[in-house]
Amino acid sequence: MKPKLALIEFRMIGDAVMALPFLQSVREQYDVYVCCAPGGAEVFRMILPPEKILCWRPPWIDESSKYSPAKILKQYPGELLQQIRALKFETGVCSWADPRSSLMMVMGGIPRRIGFDLQPQNYYGQERPWRAAGLRKGQLFQRVMSTFGMPLLTETLTRDDYLQSHVKDWAQICRHLGEKWRPDFPWLTQLPSQLSDDVISFVRKHQERGPVGIIHCGARTEAKRWPPDRFKMLLERFFIPRNLPVILIDLPDLTIPDLQHPLIRTFRPGSLSSYVAISGIVDYALCNDTGSAHLSGATGKPVVTIFTNSLPSWFAPYGNHHLAVEGAPCPQKPCLERCVMPSYICRDGLTIEAVESKLLACLSELSG
């Protein structure tokens, strides 16, 4: 019997994707289960059976409402904790310096708890005053738990480099377990049978003459969405004059460039798996800094990612840091989506020329 391991990841789609190389590195030696938010569950379902996925939407994931840290113990669902206790995990791991996730392991009765403790080297954006305040509160809670003989983590790690990729945090945990790190692509594959014949035909027809890309101009928050009119100008100035065919990802809550041209096709994926399927048959992707970029990158395809308020060194799709477009300078960056400026300087100051430069680098790689 393999020892049971709980992978704790209560954040977004992109964060779930960044955990995938850890999962594929340790599955031979561990019976891996995942505790995750609903968006992450869609990612993990592509590689794990449903009984291995424990899903819960934590209150802090909803930015439209405030959760109460003072009542945090009451907010953990009893049913999920019962499931965790019943599975009798030997080990729990989390790549975030987050006491809320560590507390889940404590309350779930997991004896071996591995992760990054609360210290500046491990805490994203600790330069910003509001993040520093959160760090101090977390450290206090961490000390209180240890004082009462219930440390949040039984084995603590320190990030090798404050600016390292989040995927490398998972690599550190993997090596701490004594396992070989295996980040080889693809992390995700889905059959093209999920796609319509006309979409597949569009891609295959144009691939006879050159690369075909996809453009996903959506993002979870307004601060991360490069304006649609910039994408439209990019299509008019860069793609069409170079005869570069592209597929625009169209979603119900997404504003896409209103532009009709034989080189431009729209596609509405019905699920994350169908988006992975289209990413798998095209040659590259252009996305904002969000889950779509990580999903495309998980197929092993190059991704040009437009960043705004965060740092590419932390969250660019793995292996694609050199194709990341960094947001315009702002004295409060990285603010991690808590903008305190009069406008989104980092987003609005990001030029079309900067994106074009990375696209040229991407196309050069594909032709070489």
KOLZAVO-314034 format. One record per residue (C-alpha): residue in one letter; x, y, z. Coordinates in Angstrom, 2 decimals, always signed. Each point is the difference from the previous one (the first is absolute). Layout:
REM KOLZAVO-314034
{rest A; px X; py Y; pz Z}
...
END
This chain:
REM KOLZAVO-314034
{rest M; px +0.00; py +0.00; pz +0.00}
{rest K; px +1.31; py +3.42; pz -0.93}
{rest P; px -0.02; py +2.64; pz +2.75}
{rest K; px -2.82; py +2.50; pz -0.40}
{rest L; px +0.90; py +3.60; pz -0.78}
{rest A; px -2.35; py +3.00; pz +0.00}
{rest L; px +0.87; py +2.84; pz -2.39}
{rest I; px -1.60; py +3.20; pz +1.31}
{rest E; px -0.75; py +2.64; pz -2.66}
{rest F; px -2.90; py +2.31; pz +0.80}
{rest R; px +0.64; py +2.63; pz -2.64}
{rest M; px -0.76; py +0.55; pz -3.67}
{rest I; px +0.30; py -1.95; pz -3.24}
{rest G; px +3.53; py +1.17; pz -0.80}
{rest D; px +1.19; py -0.97; pz +3.46}
{rest A; px -1.42; py -3.50; pz -0.46}
{rest V; px +1.86; py -0.30; pz -3.30}
{rest M; px +3.28; py +0.99; pz +1.65}
{rest A; px -0.42; py -2.91; pz +2.44}
{rest L; px -0.22; py -2.58; pz -2.80}
{rest P; px +3.73; py -0.74; pz -0.42}
{rest F; px +0.21; py -0.73; pz +3.73}
{rest L; px -2.91; py -2.38; pz -0.31}
{rest Q; px +1.53; py -1.85; pz -2.94}
{rest S; px +3.35; py -0.15; pz +1.83}
{rest V; px -1.32; py -1.70; pz +3.15}
{rest R; px -2.86; py -2.19; pz -1.25}
{rest E; px +2.19; py -3.07; pz -0.35}
{rest Q; px +0.87; py +0.01; pz +3.71}
{rest Y; px -3.10; py +1.61; pz +1.54}
{rest D; px -3.74; py -0.46; pz -0.18}
{rest V; px -0.79; py +3.64; pz -0.75}
{rest Y; px -3.27; py +1.75; pz +0.82}
{rest V; px -0.69; py +3.67; pz -0.64}
{rest C; px -1.91; py +2.46; pz +2.19}
{rest C; px -0.89; py +2.94; pz -2.23}
{rest A; px -2.46; py +2.73; pz -1.00}
{rest P; px -2.59; py -0.67; pz -2.75}
{rest G; px +2.07; py +1.57; pz -2.80}
{rest G; px +3.00; py -2.08; pz +0.93}
{rest A; px -2.18; py -3.12; pz +0.12}
{rest E; px -0.69; py +0.38; pz -3.73}
{rest V; px +3.74; py -0.08; pz -0.62}
{rest F; px +0.72; py -2.98; pz +2.22}
{rest R; px -2.92; py -2.00; pz -1.48}
{rest M; px +1.97; py -0.22; pz -3.24}
{rest I; px +2.59; py -2.21; pz +1.68}
{rest L; px -1.53; py -1.38; pz +3.21}
{rest P; px -3.11; py -2.10; pz +0.64}
{rest P; px -2.81; py +1.95; pz +1.72}
{rest E; px +0.34; py -1.89; pz +3.28}
{rest K; px +3.53; py +1.43; pz +0.36}
{rest I; px -1.26; py +3.61; pz -0.09}
{rest L; px -1.43; py +1.63; pz +3.13}
{rest C; px -1.62; py +3.27; pz -1.02}
{rest W; px -0.88; py +3.02; pz +2.13}
{rest R; px -0.46; py +3.68; pz -0.79}
{rest P; px +1.78; py +1.88; pz +2.82}
{rest P; px -1.57; py +3.30; pz +1.08}
{rest W; px +3.15; py +2.01; pz -0.73}
{rest I; px -0.07; py -0.89; pz -3.72}
{rest D; px -3.01; py +2.27; pz -0.59}
{rest E; px +1.36; py +3.52; pz -0.34}
{rest S; px -3.48; py +1.54; pz -0.10}
{rest S; px -0.55; py -0.72; pz +3.69}
{rest K; px +2.09; py +0.10; pz +3.14}
{rest Y; px +0.58; py -3.04; pz +2.10}
{rest S; px +0.73; py +0.25; pz +3.70}
{rest P; px +3.43; py -1.25; pz +1.11}
{rest A; px -1.28; py +0.21; pz +3.58}
{rest K; px -2.54; py -2.72; pz -0.83}
{rest I; px +2.33; py -2.05; pz -2.18}
{rest L; px -0.42; py -3.22; pz +1.98}
{rest K; px -3.77; py +0.08; pz -0.54}
{rest Q; px +0.42; py +0.45; pz -3.74}
{rest Y; px +1.66; py -3.33; pz -0.68}
{rest P; px -2.59; py -2.55; pz -1.19}
{rest G; px -0.50; py -2.90; pz +2.35}
{rest E; px -0.83; py -2.41; pz -2.83}
{rest L; px +3.30; py +0.64; pz -1.77}
{rest L; px +1.98; py -0.33; pz +3.21}
{rest Q; px -1.75; py -3.30; pz +0.71}
{rest Q; px +1.00; py -1.22; pz -3.47}
{rest I; px +3.62; py +0.98; pz +0.61}
{rest R; px +0.11; py -1.67; pz +3.40}
{rest A; px -1.64; py -3.17; pz -1.35}
{rest L; px +2.63; py -0.32; pz -2.75}
{rest K; px +2.79; py +0.02; pz +2.63}
{rest F; px +2.62; py +1.88; pz -1.99}
{rest E; px +3.59; py -0.47; pz +1.05}
{rest T; px +1.20; py +3.18; pz -1.70}
{rest G; px -1.43; py +3.36; pz -1.04}
{rest V; px +1.73; py +2.60; pz -2.20}
{rest C; px -0.71; py +3.59; pz -0.96}
{rest S; px +2.13; py +2.35; pz -2.08}
{rest W; px -1.38; py +3.23; pz +1.49}
{rest A; px +1.06; py +1.71; pz +3.21}
{rest D; px -3.63; py +0.12; pz +1.04}
{rest P; px -1.15; py -0.92; pz +3.52}
{rest R; px -3.54; py -0.66; pz -1.26}
{rest S; px +1.15; py -2.94; pz -2.12}
{rest S; px +2.38; py -1.24; pz +2.68}
{rest L; px -2.80; py +0.13; pz +2.56}
{rest M; px -2.06; py -2.27; pz -2.25}
{rest M; px +2.72; py -2.63; pz +0.32}
{rest V; px +0.09; py +0.42; pz +3.80}
{rest M; px -3.78; py -0.28; pz +0.33}
{rest G; px +0.00; py -2.95; pz -2.38}
{rest G; px +2.34; py -1.90; pz +2.26}
{rest I; px +2.84; py -0.29; pz -2.52}
{rest P; px +3.13; py -0.79; pz +2.07}
{rest R; px +2.70; py +1.01; pz -2.50}
{rest R; px -0.60; py +3.52; pz -1.32}
{rest I; px +2.51; py +1.43; pz -2.47}
{rest G; px +0.07; py +3.52; pz -1.41}
{rest F; px +1.40; py +3.51; pz +0.12}
{rest D; px -0.29; py +1.72; pz +3.35}
{rest L; px -0.95; py +3.64; pz +0.46}
{rest Q; px +3.15; py +2.06; pz -0.54}
{rest P; px +0.82; py +2.82; pz -2.46}
{rest Q; px +1.95; py -2.28; pz -2.38}
{rest N; px -3.10; py -2.18; pz -0.42}
{rest Y; px -2.68; py +2.68; pz -0.13}
{rest Y; px -0.95; py +1.50; pz -3.38}
{rest G; px -0.15; py +3.79; pz -0.07}
{rest Q; px +1.28; py +0.49; pz +3.54}
{rest E; px +1.37; py +3.40; pz -1.14}
{rest R; px -3.50; py +1.50; pz -0.06}
{rest P; px -1.34; py +1.32; pz +3.35}
{rest W; px -3.26; py -1.97; pz -0.12}
{rest R; px +1.86; py -3.21; pz -0.83}
{rest A; px +2.50; py +0.65; pz +2.80}
{rest A; px -2.91; py +0.43; pz +2.42}
{rest G; px -1.45; py -3.34; pz -1.14}
{rest L; px +3.38; py -1.62; pz +0.49}
{rest R; px +0.27; py +1.25; pz +3.59}
{rest K; px -3.48; py -1.27; pz +0.87}
{rest G; px +0.79; py -3.35; pz -1.54}
{rest Q; px +3.27; py -0.25; pz +1.90}
{rest L; px -1.82; py +0.73; pz +3.25}
{rest F; px -2.51; py -2.77; pz -0.72}
{rest Q; px +2.87; py -2.31; pz -0.93}
{rest R; px +1.70; py +0.67; pz +3.36}
{rest V; px -3.23; py -0.49; pz +1.95}
{rest M; px -0.62; py -3.38; pz -1.63}
{rest S; px +3.56; py -1.13; pz +0.78}
{rest T; px -0.30; py +1.20; pz +3.59}
{rest F; px -3.00; py -2.27; pz +0.50}
{rest G; px +1.85; py -2.97; pz -1.48}
{rest M; px -1.76; py +0.06; pz -3.40}
{rest P; px +2.48; py +1.43; pz -2.51}
{rest L; px -1.59; py +0.85; pz -3.32}
{rest L; px +2.86; py -1.79; pz -1.77}
{rest T; px +2.16; py -2.81; pz +1.31}
{rest E; px +2.64; py +0.48; pz -2.70}
{rest T; px +0.66; py +3.53; pz -1.25}
{rest L; px +1.72; py +1.14; pz -3.17}
{rest T; px +1.50; py +3.30; pz -1.11}
{rest R; px -0.18; py +1.03; pz -3.63}
{rest D; px +3.41; py -0.18; pz -1.68}
{rest D; px -0.64; py +3.38; pz -1.60}
{rest Y; px -2.70; py +2.53; pz +0.86}
{rest L; px -0.55; py +0.65; pz -3.72}
{rest Q; px -0.06; py -3.63; pz -1.11}
{rest S; px -2.87; py -1.49; pz -1.99}
{rest H; px -2.86; py -1.39; pz +2.05}
{rest V; px +0.50; py -3.30; pz -1.82}
{rest K; px +3.48; py -0.16; pz +1.56}
{rest D; px -1.66; py +0.14; pz +3.41}
{rest W; px -1.62; py -3.30; pz -0.91}
{rest A; px +3.38; py -1.26; pz -1.18}
{rest Q; px +1.44; py +0.73; pz +3.45}
{rest I; px -2.77; py -1.98; pz +1.70}
{rest C; px +0.53; py -2.86; pz -2.45}
{rest R; px +3.71; py -0.20; pz +0.74}
{rest H; px -0.66; py +0.33; pz +3.74}
{rest L; px -2.02; py -3.20; pz -0.32}
{rest G; px +2.98; py -1.63; pz -1.67}
{rest E; px -1.74; py -0.30; pz -3.37}
{rest K; px +1.41; py +0.80; pz -3.43}
{rest W; px -1.41; py +3.21; pz -1.47}
{rest R; px -1.72; py -0.76; pz -3.34}
{rest P; px -1.39; py +3.18; pz -1.58}
{rest D; px -0.01; py -1.41; pz -3.54}
{rest F; px -2.80; py +1.18; pz -2.31}
{rest P; px -2.78; py -0.59; pz -0.76}
{rest W; px -1.62; py +0.25; pz +3.41}
{rest L; px -3.47; py -0.09; pz -1.57}
{rest T; px -1.33; py -1.60; pz -3.18}
{rest Q; px -3.55; py -0.21; pz -1.32}
{rest L; px -1.27; py -1.63; pz -3.18}
{rest P; px -0.96; py +2.28; pz -2.93}
{rest S; px -3.28; py -1.91; pz -0.21}
{rest Q; px -1.36; py +2.65; pz +2.42}
{rest L; px +0.37; py +2.56; pz -2.79}
{rest S; px -2.27; py +0.65; pz -2.97}
{rest D; px +1.12; py -1.17; pz -3.43}
{rest D; px +0.08; py +3.54; pz -1.40}
{rest V; px +2.36; py +1.19; pz +2.74}
{rest I; px +2.34; py -2.92; pz -0.58}
{rest S; px -0.21; py +0.60; pz -3.76}
{rest F; px +0.88; py +3.70; pz +0.45}
{rest V; px +3.08; py -0.90; pz +2.04}
{rest R; px +1.23; py -2.82; pz -2.24}
{rest K; px -0.54; py +1.97; pz -3.22}
{rest H; px +2.03; py +2.99; pz +1.18}
{rest Q; px +2.70; py -2.10; pz +1.66}
{rest E; px +1.01; py -1.17; pz -3.46}
{rest R; px +1.41; py +3.49; pz -0.53}
{rest G; px +1.11; py +1.05; pz +3.48}
{rest P; px -0.86; py +0.21; pz +3.70}
{rest V; px -3.51; py +0.50; pz +1.32}
{rest G; px -0.56; py +1.66; pz +3.37}
{rest I; px -2.79; py +0.60; pz +2.46}
{rest I; px -0.76; py +3.26; pz +1.80}
{rest H; px -1.76; py +0.01; pz +3.37}
{rest C; px -0.57; py +3.60; pz +1.07}
{rest G; px -1.92; py -0.76; pz +3.18}
{rest A; px +1.13; py -0.02; pz +3.62}
{rest R; px -1.58; py -0.46; pz +3.40}
{rest T; px +0.36; py +3.64; pz +1.10}
{rest E; px -0.17; py +3.32; pz -1.80}
{rest A; px +3.56; py +0.89; pz +1.01}
{rest K; px +1.32; py -2.97; pz -2.00}
{rest R; px -2.03; py +0.63; pz -3.17}
{rest W; px +1.99; py +1.80; pz -2.66}
{rest P; px -2.68; py +2.10; pz -1.77}
{rest P; px -1.86; py -1.61; pz -2.96}
{rest D; px +0.80; py +2.96; pz -2.25}
{rest R; px +3.73; py -0.76; pz +0.47}
{rest F; px -0.59; py -3.58; pz -1.11}
{rest K; px -1.92; py +1.30; pz -3.01}
{rest M; px +2.86; py +2.32; pz -0.94}
{rest L; px +2.43; py -2.88; pz +0.43}
{rest L; px -2.04; py -2.10; pz -2.43}
{rest E; px -0.13; py +2.85; pz -2.52}
{rest R; px +3.66; py +1.01; pz +0.34}
{rest F; px +1.76; py -3.30; pz +0.63}
{rest F; px -1.96; py -3.11; pz -0.90}
{rest I; px -1.90; py +0.93; pz -3.17}
{rest P; px +2.90; py +1.73; pz -1.82}
{rest R; px +2.18; py -3.07; pz +0.66}
{rest N; px -2.72; py -2.42; pz -1.13}
{rest L; px -0.05; py -1.65; pz +3.43}
{rest P; px -3.22; py -1.95; pz +0.62}
{rest V; px -1.37; py +0.08; pz +3.54}
{rest I; px -2.91; py -1.37; pz +1.99}
{rest L; px -1.65; py +2.42; pz +2.42}
{rest I; px -1.34; py -1.69; pz +3.12}
{rest D; px -3.57; py +1.15; pz +0.52}
{rest L; px -1.76; py -0.37; pz +3.36}
{rest P; px -3.35; py +1.35; pz +1.29}
{rest D; px +1.64; py +2.45; pz +2.41}
{rest L; px +2.82; py +0.98; pz -2.34}
{rest T; px +0.25; py +3.06; pz -2.26}
{rest I; px +1.94; py -0.94; pz -3.11}
{rest P; px +1.16; py +2.23; pz -2.87}
{rest D; px -2.76; py +0.60; pz -2.54}
{rest L; px +1.97; py -0.75; pz -3.15}
{rest Q; px -1.04; py -2.06; pz -3.01}
{rest H; px +2.77; py -1.51; pz -2.11}
{rest P; px +0.67; py -3.37; pz -1.68}
{rest L; px +3.10; py -0.46; pz +2.18}
{rest I; px -2.01; py +0.44; pz +3.21}
{rest R; px -2.29; py -2.65; pz +1.41}
{rest T; px -1.83; py -0.13; pz +3.31}
{rest F; px -0.42; py -3.05; pz +2.20}
{rest R; px -2.04; py -0.39; pz +3.18}
{rest P; px +1.36; py -2.86; pz +2.15}
{rest G; px -2.66; py -1.77; pz +1.99}
{rest S; px +2.39; py -0.98; pz +2.78}
{rest L; px +3.59; py +0.28; pz +1.16}
{rest S; px +0.72; py -3.32; pz -1.68}
{rest S; px -1.19; py +1.29; pz -3.39}
{rest Y; px +2.23; py +3.06; pz +0.47}
{rest V; px +2.92; py -2.33; pz +0.68}
{rest A; px -0.96; py -1.94; pz -3.14}
{rest I; px +0.15; py +3.12; pz -2.21}
{rest S; px +3.26; py +1.04; pz +1.67}
{rest G; px +1.41; py -3.40; pz -0.84}
{rest I; px -0.60; py +0.21; pz -3.76}
{rest V; px +1.12; py +3.59; pz -0.62}
{rest D; px +3.62; py +1.17; pz +0.09}
{rest Y; px +0.02; py +2.78; pz +2.63}
{rest A; px -2.21; py +2.20; pz +2.17}
{rest L; px -0.32; py +3.65; pz +1.02}
{rest C; px -1.73; py +0.54; pz +3.35}
{rest N; px -0.29; py +2.31; pz +2.94}
{rest D; px +1.54; py -1.07; pz +3.31}
{rest T; px -2.70; py -2.45; pz +1.01}
{rest G; px -0.95; py -3.67; pz -0.04}
{rest S; px -0.31; py -0.13; pz -3.80}
{rest A; px +3.73; py +0.70; pz -0.39}
{rest H; px +0.94; py -2.83; pz +2.36}
{rest L; px -2.42; py -2.42; pz -1.65}
{rest S; px +1.48; py +0.72; pz -3.43}
{rest G; px +3.51; py -0.29; pz +1.39}
{rest A; px -0.87; py -3.35; pz +1.60}
{rest T; px -0.36; py -1.48; pz -3.49}
{rest G; px +3.64; py +0.84; pz -0.65}
{rest K; px -0.76; py +2.81; pz -2.46}
{rest P; px +1.73; py +3.40; pz +0.24}
{rest V; px -2.09; py +2.71; pz +1.64}
{rest V; px +0.40; py +3.77; pz -0.21}
{rest T; px -1.49; py +1.27; pz +3.27}
{rest I; px -1.01; py +3.61; pz +0.67}
{rest F; px +0.71; py +0.93; pz +3.62}
{rest T; px -1.27; py +3.04; pz +1.85}
{rest N; px +0.17; py +0.18; pz +3.81}
{rest S; px +1.97; py -3.16; pz +0.72}
{rest L; px +3.51; py -1.20; pz -0.83}
{rest P; px +0.74; py -2.40; pz -2.87}
{rest S; px +2.85; py -1.49; pz +2.02}
{rest W; px -2.60; py -1.42; pz +2.41}
{rest F; px -2.95; py -0.92; pz -2.14}
{rest A; px +0.89; py -0.23; pz -3.69}
{rest P; px -0.92; py -3.36; pz -1.55}
{rest Y; px +2.86; py -2.39; pz +0.70}
{rest G; px +2.68; py +0.10; pz -2.67}
{rest N; px -1.46; py +3.18; pz -1.50}
{rest H; px +1.47; py +2.72; pz +2.22}
{rest H; px +1.95; py +1.40; pz -2.95}
{rest L; px -3.27; py +0.50; pz -1.90}
{rest A; px -1.73; py +1.92; pz +2.82}
{rest V; px -0.87; py +3.66; pz -0.58}
{rest E; px +0.52; py +1.91; pz +3.23}
{rest G; px -2.48; py +2.67; pz +0.98}
{rest A; px +0.89; py +3.68; pz -0.07}
{rest P; px +2.01; py +1.32; pz +2.96}
{rest C; px -1.98; py +0.89; pz +3.11}
{rest P; px +1.39; py +0.85; pz +3.47}
{rest Q; px -2.48; py -2.42; pz +1.61}
{rest K; px +0.74; py -3.04; pz -2.16}
{rest P; px -0.36; py -2.82; pz +0.88}
{rest C; px -3.28; py +0.89; pz +1.70}
{rest L; px -1.55; py -3.43; pz -0.62}
{rest E; px -3.35; py +1.45; pz -1.12}
{rest R; px -0.36; py +2.61; pz +2.71}
{rest C; px +0.42; py +3.15; pz -2.07}
{rest V; px +0.46; py +3.20; pz +2.02}
{rest M; px +0.72; py +2.25; pz -2.97}
{rest P; px -2.54; py +2.29; pz -1.76}
{rest S; px -0.02; py -2.40; pz -2.99}
{rest Y; px +1.58; py -3.24; pz -1.15}
{rest I; px +3.35; py +1.48; pz -0.96}
{rest C; px +1.63; py -3.39; pz -0.48}
{rest R; px -2.72; py -1.15; pz -2.40}
{rest D; px -0.80; py +3.16; pz -1.93}
{rest G; px +3.63; py +0.94; pz -0.53}
{rest L; px +0.87; py -3.34; pz -1.60}
{rest T; px +0.59; py +0.70; pz -3.69}
{rest I; px -0.92; py -1.92; pz -3.12}
{rest E; px +3.66; py +0.15; pz -1.02}
{rest A; px +1.01; py -1.90; pz +3.15}
{rest V; px -2.43; py -2.81; pz -0.85}
{rest E; px +1.10; py -0.05; pz -3.63}
{rest S; px +3.61; py -0.45; pz +1.07}
{rest K; px -0.83; py -3.16; pz +1.97}
{rest L; px -2.19; py -1.32; pz -2.80}
{rest L; px +2.91; py +0.38; pz -2.42}
{rest A; px +2.23; py -1.93; pz +2.40}
{rest C; px -2.63; py -2.73; pz +0.25}
{rest L; px -0.39; py -0.29; pz -3.78}
{rest S; px +3.77; py -0.05; pz -0.41}
{rest E; px +0.20; py -2.99; pz +2.36}
{rest L; px -2.70; py -1.81; pz -1.96}
{rest S; px +1.73; py +0.59; pz -3.35}
{rest G; px +3.41; py -1.02; pz +1.39}
END
